[in-house]
Amino acid sequence: MPALARGPGPLRLRLPALSLPQCLRDVRAQVASWAGRLGMPADAVDDIVLATHEALANIADHAYPDGDGDAELDAACEHGEIRVVVRDHGSWKAPRDPGWRGRGLVLIAGLAEHVDVQRLPAGTCIAMRWRLPEGST
């Protein structure tokens, strides 16, 4: 009997919030590579990468504006869907100068097929999901 094709295992990253601005480029590349190996079309990979980037950028801006804390990214593929969870253990703070900003969660909601945001005293958790295309790993 032939072996079943398997995609990549989960992607788990723990990132110091202080270094988030400098490491987001590398994180985007890792997420793109991971999602691409699951057989997602290029435009869906782009959606996953941008939504994940926005969620992580929100941590740097809102949870740890002084850079003291960690961001967690957990991505997995199970039961025909990709699930990306980004969380922090900080407390929500409005940006010092909102200016043209403040649309990250709206953007995430437009990119992911399903989004669940939980703001708790112990941090914020953004869970995003996308269905795998038929015939994918």
Secondary structure, DSSP 8 states (H G I E B T S, - for coil): ----------EEEEEEGGGHHHHHHHHHHHHHHHHHTTT--HHHHHHHHHHHHHHHHHIIIII-TT--SEEEEEEEEETTEEEEEEEESS-----S--TT---HHHHHHHHSSEEEEEEETTEEEEEEEEE--TT--
